[in-house]
């Protein structure tokens, strides 16, 4: 079991909404849109097929035959899972110079891309940790899925470079350290110049429980 640090980017929320998430946790879209959920409904949602839909059809609209169909509703809108990033490495090869290397996909840049809609609007980043097992445990709400780990999720995933650590139902408030607010103006240029990226301001979570007293903590890349 590991305590895995993460970053989560969210677009389109205001300061009071971010503060509410710090105090109450970050819910999945399914819970947020449905308002009330039950344990039996959670059990029916935490299944392998829904993992596949979350990872590969998130933005696809539901077919009219789907039991939860509504106009313009997507698989992401009814997902019990919550995407976060911890960064990823991928193998790469340079044909010109005939050598291979491992390419790092920064969790900060990945999260900022989601938070700012590809650097076109302001957004927020949440920092925290999730608990992982080192193996699949889709049905167990308390453990996150290490989607980026190819020895666990062996099927090809086109978005592997996003370094996903996938939470379930809600990320508890006590596991969220802080939220940072970012202005998109000039942000991409700073990243391209490899300048240090700083938020416009941040808020620490008074309810956060530091995992450093526990063992097996894994940092982001």
Secondary structure, 3 states (H helix, E strand, C coil): CEEEEEEEEEECCCHHHHHHHHHHCEECHHHHHHCCCCHHHHHHHCCHHHHHHHHHCCCCECCCCCCCCCCCCECHHHCCEEEEECCEEEEEEECCCCEEEEEEECHHHHHHHHHCCCCCCCEEEEEEEEEECCCCCCCCCCCEECCCCCCCCCCCCCCHHHCEEEEECEECHHHEEEEEEECCCCHHHHHHCCCCCCCCEEEECCCCCCHHHCCCEECCC
